[in-house]
């Protein structure tokens, strides 16, 4: 059951990453595209570490399009994710992301001809309830902006998850991760040639330098989360990995309680907030496990 330990490391590292992401996008980089550029380019720092672990093979004509697709998704999904962090509490944002777990079995149904069982519909119902609980806000809108953004984000990552599982049937872990990160870094570079975005990037270079040590820690957590996530997908079906990942909002909430006084980031921690989130997160965990079981 080694895969369970590896799969659990992913939400642990990613929850730590989410704390830094919230801090950056709300206090230092109000333009999400600027943050996407710096975060994605920083990937190149960690590519040599993959070479130390295992030498990746060159992509073939058959696998190249899949590496490029994953690389593109790794850049694109960051925009709705960062925008959602500007709209709502970090733990709520993560919860909305895992509500999107309903997409994984649907893709598996069309790609692998897996059937949708009664468990899926029960889990789907619980996720809708949890979504409703978390979407109710002070503006009394039926669905929050953050919820819509993160459902889009979850849809993109669900596609990525299935593609990762598909290519890992024919390539090693290092090959899949190395070339996906390489293309993600490559695809973000054209942002610099858009005049408005280039001006924003240049203006934020001094701030990036001041926050470099925090970026290094954040991207280290992100790399470790990605490594654990992809290696778990390499070992077992993607739906099982997504199920373990549903614990991430709980982990983030615990980090918020202990770190909130020392590290400023957006997170409601009043008693009513904690009660509402705990109920919704519990329903999400049960719903996700019913869906992916």
C-alpha positions in Angstrom: 0.0 0.0 0.0 3.0 2.3 -0.6 0.9 4.2 -3.1 -1.4 5.5 -0.4 1.6 7.2 1.4 2.8 8.7 -1.9 -0.7 9.9 -2.8 -1.2 11.5 0.6 2.0 13.5 0.2 0.6 15.3 -2.8 -2.3 17.1 -1.0 0.1 17.8 1.9 2.6 19.5 -0.3 0.0 21.2 -2.5 -1.8 22.6 0.6 1.4 24.3 1.6 1.8 25.6 -1.9 -1.8 27.0 -1.8 -0.8 29.1 1.3 2.0 30.8 -0.7 -0.1 31.2 -3.8 -2.8 33.0 -1.8 -0.1 35.3 -0.3 1.4 36.1 -3.7 -1.7 36.7 -5.7 -3.5 38.8 -3.1 -0.5 40.8 -1.7 2.2 41.0 -4.4 1.0 40.1 -7.9 -2.5 41.3 -8.4 -2.2 40.5 -12.1 -2.6 36.7 -12.2 -0.9 36.5 -15.6 2.3 38.0 -14.2 2.3 35.5 -11.4 1.7 32.7 -14.0 4.8 33.8 -15.9 7.1 33.9 -12.9 5.8 30.6 -11.4 6.0 28.7 -14.7 9.5 30.0 -15.7 10.7 28.9 -12.2 9.9 25.3 -13.2 13.2 25.2 -15.1 15.0 25.3 -11.7 13.7 21.8 -10.9 14.2 20.1 -14.2 17.8 19.0 -13.3 16.4 17.3 -10.1 14.4 14.9 -12.3 17.6 14.1 -14.2 19.2 13.1 -10.9 16.4 10.8 -10.0 15.9 9.1 -13.4 17.0 9.9 -16.9 14.0 10.7 -19.1 13.7 9.4 -22.6 13.2 11.6 -25.6 9.6 12.0 -26.6 8.3 10.1 -29.6 5.9 11.4 -32.3 3.2 9.4 -30.5 3.8 10.9 -27.1 4.9 14.4 -28.0 1.3 15.8 -28.5 0.3 14.5 -25.0 3.3 16.1 -23.3 2.4 19.4 -25.1 -1.2 19.1 -24.0 -0.3 18.6 -20.4 2.2 21.5 -20.6 -0.5 23.7 -22.0 -3.0 22.7 -19.3 -0.3 23.3 -16.6 -0.2 27.0 -17.7 -3.8 27.6 -18.6 -5.4 26.2 -15.4 -3.4 28.6 -13.2 -5.4 31.6 -14.4 -8.8 30.5 -13.1 -7.0 29.1 -10.0 -5.3 32.4 -9.1 -8.5 34.4 -9.9 -10.5 32.2 -7.6 -7.9 32.8 -4.8 -8.6 36.5 -5.2 -12.4 35.9 -4.8 -12.7 33.5 -1.9 -11.0 31.7 1.0 -8.2 29.3 0.0 -9.9 26.3 1.6 -13.1 27.1 -0.2 -11.3 27.4 -3.5 -9.7 23.9 -3.0 -13.1 22.5 -2.1 -14.7 23.8 -5.3 -11.8 22.2 -7.2 -12.5 18.7 -5.7 -16.2 19.1 -6.4 -15.0 18.9 -10.0 -14.0 15.3 -9.3 -17.3 14.4 -11.1 -15.5 14.9 -14.4 -12.9 12.1 -13.8 -15.3 9.1 -14.0 -17.1 10.8 -17.0 -13.8 11.0 -18.9 -13.1 7.4 -17.9 -16.5 6.5 -19.2 -15.8 7.9 -22.7 -12.1 7.0 -22.9 -12.0 3.6 -21.1 -15.7 2.6 -21.4 -16.1 2.5 -17.6 -19.7 2.5 -16.4 -21.2 5.1 -14.1 -22.7 3.3 -11.1 -25.1 4.2 -8.3 -22.2 5.2 -6.2 -21.3 7.8 -8.7 -24.7 9.4 -8.6 -24.8 9.3 -4.7 -21.3 11.0 -4.7 -22.4 13.5 -7.2 -25.4 14.5 -5.1 -23.2 15.0 -2.0 -20.8 17.2 -4.0 -23.6 19.3 -5.2 -24.8 19.8 -1.6 -21.3 20.8 -0.5 -21.0 23.1 -3.5 -24.2 24.8 -2.5 -23.1 25.2 1.2 -19.8 26.8 0.2 -21.3 28.9 -2.6 -23.7 30.8 -0.4 -22.0 34.1 0.5 -22.8 37.5 1.8 -24.0 38.6 -1.7 -26.6 35.8 -1.7 -25.7 34.7 -5.1 -26.6 31.0 -5.9 -23.1 30.2 -7.2 -19.9 32.2 -6.3 -17.4 33.4 -8.9 -14.7 31.3 -7.2 -16.9 28.1 -7.7 -17.3 28.7 -11.4 -13.6 29.4 -11.9 -12.6 26.3 -9.9 -15.0 24.0 -11.7 -13.3 25.2 -15.0 -9.9 24.6 -13.3 -11.0 21.1 -12.2 -12.2 20.2 -15.7 -8.8 21.1 -17.1 -6.9 19.2 -14.4 -9.2 16.2 -14.8 -8.3 16.0 -18.5 -4.6 16.3 -17.5 -5.0 13.5 -14.9 -6.5 11.1 -17.5 -3.8 12.0 -20.1 -1.0 11.4 -17.5 -2.5 8.0 -16.7 -2.6 7.2 -20.5 1.0 8.1 -21.3 2.3 6.4 -18.2 1.3 3.2 -19.8 4.1 3.6 -22.3 6.7 6.0 -20.7 8.6 6.2 -17.4 7.7 8.6 -14.6 10.6 10.9 -15.3 9.9 11.1 -19.0 6.3 12.1 -18.4 7.1 14.7 -15.7 10.2 16.2 -17.3 8.7 16.9 -20.8 5.4 18.1 -19.3 7.3 20.6 -17.2 9.5 21.5 -20.1 6.6 22.4 -22.4 4.8 24.3 -19.6 7.9 26.5 -19.3 8.1 26.8 -23.1 4.4 27.7 -23.5 4.5 30.5 -20.9 7.3 32.5 -22.7 5.1 34.1 -25.4 3.4 36.0 -22.6 6.5 38.2 -22.4 5.9 39.4 -26.0 2.5 40.8 -25.2 3.2 44.5 -24.5 0.9 45.0 -21.6 2.0 41.8 -19.9 5.7 42.5 -20.6 5.3 45.9 -18.8 3.7 44.2 -15.9 6.4 41.5 -15.7 9.2 44.1 -15.8 7.5 46.3 -13.2 7.3 43.3 -10.9 10.9 42.0 -11.3 12.1 44.0 -8.2 9.2 42.5 -6.1 10.0 39.1 -7.5 13.6 39.5 -6.3 12.4 40.5 -2.8 10.2 37.4 -2.7 12.7 35.1 -4.3 13.3 33.0 -1.2 9.5 32.6 -0.7 9.1 31.7 -4.4 11.9 29.1 -4.0 10.0 27.5 -1.0 6.7 27.6 -2.8 7.9 26.1 -6.0 9.8 23.4 -4.0 6.5 22.4 -2.4 4.8 22.6 -5.8 7.4 20.3 -7.4 7.2 17.8 -4.5 3.4 17.8 -4.8 3.6 17.3 -8.6 6.2 14.5 -8.1 4.1 12.7 -5.5 0.9 13.2 -7.6 2.3 12.0 -10.9 4.1 9.0 -9.3 0.9 8.0 -7.6 -0.9 8.2 -10.9 2.0 6.1 -12.4 1.3 3.4 -9.8 -2.5 3.3 -9.5 -5.7 4.5 -11.4 -6.1 8.3 -11.5 -9.5 8.1 -9.7 -7.9 6.7 -6.6 -5.3 9.5 -6.5 -8.1 12.1 -6.9 -9.9 10.5 -4.0 -6.9 10.8 -1.6 -6.5 14.4 -2.9 -9.9 15.3 -1.6 -8.3 15.7 1.9 -6.4 18.8 0.7 -9.0 21.3 1.9 -8.9 19.8 5.4 -5.1 20.0 5.4 -5.2 23.6 4.2 -7.7 24.6 6.9 -5.4 23.1 9.6 -2.4 25.0 8.1 -4.6 28.2 8.1 -5.4 27.8 11.8 -1.8 27.3 12.8 -0.1 29.6 10.4 -2.7 32.4 9.9 -1.2 34.5 12.7 2.3 34.4 11.3 1.7 34.3 7.5 -1.1 36.6 6.2 -3.4 35.0 3.6 -7.2 35.1 2.9 -9.0 32.6 5.1 -12.2 33.0 7.2 -11.6 31.3 10.5 -14.6 32.5 12.6 -16.6 29.8 14.3 -19.5 29.9 11.8 -16.9 29.7 8.9 -15.2 26.7 10.5 -18.5 24.9 11.1 -19.7 25.5 7.5 -16.4 24.5 6.0 -16.0 21.3 8.1 -19.5 20.1 7.1 -18.9 20.9 3.4 -15.4 19.3 3.4 -16.7 16.2 5.1 -19.4 15.8 2.4 -16.7 16.4 -0.3 -14.5 13.6 1.0 -17.4 11.2 1.2 -18.7 12.2 -2.2 -15.3 11.9 -3.9 -14.7 8.5 -2.4 -18.1 7.3 -3.6 -17.4 8.6 -7.1 -13.9 7.2 -7.5 -14.4 3.9 -5.6 
